[in-house]
């Protein structure tokens, strides 16, 4: 029996952009769950169509992508949200991740990156591997929210889990962390799962944000 195709909702206010994404998605074997030209419509379709992943533009009429992301990630059995952005929208990226997005892509990324990003997000992981993601997260983590978590929130972590949190926050993959700590990749995956559960975090993106906000990792400063 063939596996069910991943269902993707495309939210962008430009019709030609939406059409282009839909062509790429269908050619890659995904099912397009719907198209939205504004954030409010994206929220409505996400609730009714229950896609696996939402590709979300930031600047849209009626409701912007940030507020739409907050509302979508608060839905029961919420889909993953991947933000579509350009460099001139970097100032919004950190807030998008805080709003619950699983990561982001630049709009000029190769189609292979788009396809991979959807699969990674649908699998419950976060888009932290590209170097541009590390740079952006570090840049915008310098401006934590006023109600930033206290460092004591990390007190429940073991020393090894703290080490792994710092490496995750530096953008390392499980394989890279395993090599650096000289342990198996399965062991790293187990530790990551434990620290996410202890800190009540949804995914690696939230772990990165918490690491910067609590000062576990200081942008630009080596561990």
C-alpha positions as a printed NumPy array, in Angstrom:
array([[  0.   ,   0.   ,   0.   ],
       [  1.423,   3.358,  -1.045],
       [  2.223,   5.899,   1.645],
       [ -0.161,   8.836,   1.951],
       [  1.232,  11.969,   0.324],
       [  2.148,  14.813,   2.63 ],
       [ -0.454,  17.578,   2.429],
       [  0.868,  21.124,   2.133],
       [ -0.992,  24.426,   2.397],
       [  0.549,  27.368,   0.503],
       [  0.006,  30.865,   1.938],
       [  1.321,  33.792,  -0.121],
       [ -0.39 ,  36.928,  -1.367],
       [  1.127,  36.646,  -4.85 ],
       [ -0.816,  34.318,  -7.112],
       [  2.13 ,  33.522,  -9.398],
       [  4.304,  32.635,  -6.398],
       [  1.618,  30.297,  -5.056],
       [  1.234,  28.702,  -8.467],
       [  4.967,  28.133,  -8.737],
       [  5.132,  26.472,  -5.324],
       [  2.146,  24.279,  -6.173],
       [  3.826,  23.029,  -9.354],
       [  6.986,  22.14 ,  -7.404],
       [  5.011,  20.449,  -4.63 ],
       [  2.893,  18.32 ,  -6.949],
       [  5.905,  17.317,  -9.037],
       [  7.592,  16.137,  -5.814],
       [  4.628,  13.949,  -4.898],
       [  3.042,  16.217,  -2.284],
       [ -0.666,  17.015,  -2.221],
       [ -1.63 ,  20.695,  -2.185],
       [ -4.16 ,  21.081,   0.629],
       [ -5.129,  24.594,  -0.414],
       [ -3.957,  28.08 ,  -1.292],
       [ -4.355,  31.213,   0.814],
       [ -3.765,  34.811,  -0.285],
       [ -3.796,  36.199,   3.258],
       [ -3.09 ,  35.082,   6.805],
       [ -6.718,  34.87 ,   7.901],
       [ -7.532,  32.522,   5.037],
       [ -4.456,  30.455,   5.899],
       [ -5.7  ,  30.   ,   9.47 ],
       [ -9.164,  29.035,   8.242],
       [ -7.814,  26.499,   5.74 ],
       [ -5.343,  25.073,   8.255],
       [ -8.235,  24.41 ,  10.641],
       [-10.549,  22.902,   8.022],
       [ -8.122,  21.058,   5.753],
       [ -5.645,  19.903,   8.455],
       [ -2.501,  19.918,   6.258],
       [  0.769,  18.403,   7.451],
       [  2.792,  21.525,   6.641],
       [  1.995,  25.169,   5.908],
       [  4.328,  27.242,   3.727],
       [  3.795,  30.715,   5.15 ],
       [  4.732,  34.085,   3.677],
       [  5.189,  36.87 ,   6.244],
       [  3.908,  40.023,   4.571],
       [  0.285,  39.402,   3.615],
       [ -2.921,  41.449,   3.793],
       [ -5.743,  41.018,   6.362],
       [ -3.471,  39.106,   8.749],
       [  0.301,  38.815,   8.48 ],
       [  2.186,  35.538,   8.558],
       [  3.4  ,  36.01 ,  12.13 ],
       [ -0.098,  36.237,  13.628],
       [ -1.302,  33.46 ,  11.314],
       [  1.558,  31.256,  12.511],
       [  0.662,  31.908,  16.17 ],
       [ -2.94 ,  30.908,  15.517],
       [ -2.129,  27.881,  13.408],
       [  0.402,  26.427,  15.857],
       [ -2.22 ,  26.802,  18.608],
       [ -4.682,  24.576,  16.734],
       [ -5.329,  21.015,  17.952],
       [ -2.972,  18.656,  16.09 ],
       [ -1.383,  21.751,  14.586],
       [  0.457,  21.464,  11.269],
       [  4.096,  22.477,  11.044],
       [  4.755,  25.951,   9.684],
       [  7.699,  26.788,   7.454],
       [  8.2  ,  30.506,   6.921],
       [  9.068,  31.757,   3.438],
       [ 11.182,  34.888,   3.581],
       [ 13.74 ,  37.076,   1.855],
       [ 16.797,  38.718,   3.38 ],
       [ 15.006,  42.05 ,   3.731],
       [ 12.504,  40.297,   6.   ],
       [ 15.114,  38.944,   8.405],
       [ 13.841,  41.164,  11.184],
       [ 10.7  ,  39.035,  11.302],
       [ 12.334,  35.623,  11.342],
       [ 13.158,  35.379,  15.032],
       [  9.625,  36.427,  15.971],
       [  8.279,  33.833,  13.534],
       [ 10.26 ,  31.112,  15.268],
       [  9.015,  32.364,  18.627],
       [  5.493,  32.222,  17.236],
       [  5.864,  28.493,  16.686],
       [  7.292,  28.095,  13.189],
       [  9.445,  25.033,  12.598],
       [ 11.941,  27.035,  10.576],
       [ 12.191,  29.067,   7.437],
       [ 13.38 ,  29.105,   3.871],
       [ 14.582,  31.885,   1.647],
       [ 12.242,  32.334,  -1.304],
       [ 15.114,  31.943,  -3.756],
       [ 16.187,  28.583,  -2.29 ],
       [ 16.615,  25.692,  -4.747],
       [ 13.533,  23.525,  -5.164],
       [ 15.394,  20.601,  -3.6  ],
       [ 15.768,  22.615,  -0.394],
       [ 12.043,  23.36 ,  -0.372],
       [ 11.164,  19.695,  -0.792],
       [ 13.625,  18.642,   1.911],
       [ 12.372,  21.35 ,   4.279],
       [  8.79 ,  20.144,   4.006],
       [  9.801,  16.571,   4.738],
       [ 11.991,  17.594,   7.678],
       [  9.237,  19.751,   9.177],
       [  6.582,  17.072,   8.686],
       [  8.833,  14.594,  10.485],
       [  8.837,  16.881,  13.529],
       [ 12.347,  18.257,  13.196],
       [ 13.414,  21.859,  12.743],
       [ 15.246,  23.656,   9.975],
       [ 18.458,  24.547,  11.775],
       [ 21.14 ,  23.079,   9.558],
       [ 21.738,  25.85 ,   6.988],
       [ 24.373,  28.336,   8.028],
       [ 22.015,  31.212,   7.283],
       [ 19.649,  29.857,   9.926],
       [ 22.396,  29.842,  12.534],
       [ 23.339,  33.419,  11.69 ],
       [ 19.788,  34.657,  11.885],
       [ 18.948,  32.878,  15.117],
       [ 22.092,  34.247,  16.746],
       [ 21.393,  37.756,  15.493],
       [ 17.817,  37.914,  16.701],
       [ 18.412,  36.042,  19.917],
       [ 20.304,  39.142,  21.035],
       [ 16.889,  40.706,  21.541],
       [ 15.045,  38.351,  23.901],
       [ 11.509,  39.039,  24.954],
       [ 10.89 ,  41.054,  28.121],
       [  9.531,  37.955,  29.86 ],
       [ 12.5  ,  35.777,  28.97 ],
       [ 12.792,  32.49 ,  30.888],
       [ 15.143,  32.471,  33.841],
       [ 18.339,  30.387,  33.629],
       [ 16.94 ,  28.251,  36.466],
       [ 14.605,  26.711,  33.884],
       [ 17.611,  24.677,  32.727],
       [ 18.325,  23.344,  36.224],
       [ 16.579,  20.053,  35.479],
       [ 19.058,  19.173,  32.733],
       [ 22.002,  16.853,  33.3  ],
       [ 25.489,  18.154,  32.364],
       [ 25.396,  16.044,  29.192],
       [ 21.984,  17.387,  28.244],
       [ 23.285,  20.936,  28.75 ],
       [ 26.224,  20.159,  26.462],
       [ 23.865,  18.853,  23.813],
       [ 21.53 ,  21.852,  24.187],
       [ 24.465,  24.209,  23.558],
       [ 25.485,  22.251,  20.463],
       [ 21.916,  22.157,  19.152],
       [ 21.786,  25.939,  19.657],
       [ 24.969,  26.276,  17.588],
       [ 23.144,  24.594,  14.705],
       [ 24.799,  21.182,  14.942],
       [ 22.988,  18.132,  13.575],
       [ 22.655,  14.941,  15.62 ],
       [ 25.451,  13.368,  13.571],
       [ 27.786,  16.319,  14.196],
       [ 27.012,  16.288,  17.924],
       [ 27.674,  12.554,  18.071],
       [ 31.098,  13.01 ,  16.48 ],
       [ 32.   ,  15.903,  18.767],
       [ 30.96 ,  14.108,  21.963],
       [ 32.169,  10.698,  20.764],
       [ 28.827,   8.974,  21.308],
       [ 26.349,   7.289,  18.984],
       [ 23.81 ,   9.276,  17.009],
       [ 21.055,   7.264,  18.708],
       [ 22.358,   8.409,  22.098],
       [ 22.261,  12.035,  20.981],
       [ 18.703,  11.602,  19.715],
       [ 17.684,  10.147,  23.081],
       [ 19.268,  13.049,  24.978],
       [ 17.589,  15.587,  22.707],
       [ 14.24 ,  13.91 ,  23.328],
       [ 14.824,  13.965,  27.083],
       [ 15.785,  17.654,  27.212],
       [ 12.802,  18.653,  25.065],
       [ 10.491,  16.738,  27.406],
       [ 12.065,  18.199,  30.563],
       [ 11.808,  21.742,  29.245],
       [  8.317,  21.191,  27.771],
       [  9.499,  22.218,  24.308],
       [  7.942,  21.217,  21.017],
       [ 11.076,  20.921,  18.885],
       [ 14.698,  21.95 ,  18.334],
       [ 13.765,  25.476,  17.27 ],
       [ 12.208,  26.134,  20.657],
       [ 15.293,  24.624,  22.304],
       [ 17.558,  27.017,  20.388],
       [ 15.466,  30.036,  21.366],
       [ 15.448,  28.99 ,  25.031],
       [ 19.214,  28.415,  25.   ],
       [ 19.84 ,  31.966,  23.781],
       [ 17.216,  33.59 ,  25.978],
       [ 18.501,  31.954,  29.156],
       [ 22.126,  32.73 ,  28.323],
       [ 23.124,  29.085,  27.967],
       [ 24.609,  30.208,  24.647],
       [ 25.855,  33.759,  24.032],
       [ 25.889,  34.843,  20.379],
       [ 29.426,  35.332,  19.116],
       [ 31.018,  33.82 ,  22.195],
       [ 32.592,  30.332,  22.019],
       [ 31.458,  27.745,  24.548]])
